[in-house]
């Protein structure tokens, strides 16, 4: 069977074909630094969104606790671990855990 691009009545873009042994760079002509900056911004936006969602969730759990729901009842209702709910109910604990995790990541990065 003759390939579609072999017919004379079809337009063939010569850039579609790569000769054997010809080097072609996928990022040729692209502004990779701008794309990397965009990727970093996407990641930062995602992290901000997650942070805001966690803060809102934690505040709502604290409201439920203030209204009389016990930590164990919140755990059973949500399926979250006791540790997750403990962190949600006490912002100081959450901040201490985040700080410790950041320090571990920094130390690990420094080692490598």
LINMORA-V601766 format. One record per backbone hydrogen bond with DSSP energy under -0.5 kcal/mol. CO is the residue of the C=O (numbers start at 1). NH is the residue of the N-H. If there is no record, write none. Layout:
co = <CO | CO>
nh = <NH | NH>
This chain:
co = <3 | 4 | 7 | 11 | 12 | 13 | 14 | 19 | 25 | 27 | 30 | 31 | 32 | 33 | 34 | 35 | 36 | 37 | 38 | 39 | 40 | 41 | 42 | 43 | 44 | 45 | 46 | 47 | 48 | 49 | 50 | 51 | 52 | 53 | 54 | 55 | 56 | 57 | 58 | 59 | 60 | 61 | 62 | 63 | 64 | 65 | 70 | 71 | 72 | 73 | 74 | 75 | 81 | 82 | 83 | 84 | 85 | 86 | 87 | 90 | 90 | 91 | 92 | 93 | 94 | 95 | 96 | 97 | 98 | 99 | 100 | 101 | 102 | 103 | 104 | 105 | 106 | 107 | 108>
nh = <6 | 7 | 10 | 13 | 14 | 16 | 17 | 22 | 28 | 30 | 32 | 35 | 36 | 37 | 38 | 39 | 40 | 41 | 42 | 43 | 44 | 45 | 46 | 47 | 48 | 49 | 50 | 51 | 52 | 53 | 54 | 55 | 56 | 57 | 58 | 59 | 60 | 61 | 62 | 63 | 64 | 65 | 66 | 67 | 69 | 68 | 74 | 75 | 76 | 77 | 78 | 79 | 85 | 86 | 87 | 88 | 89 | 90 | 94 | 93 | 94 | 95 | 96 | 97 | 98 | 99 | 100 | 101 | 102 | 103 | 104 | 105 | 106 | 107 | 108 | 109 | 110 | 111 | 112>
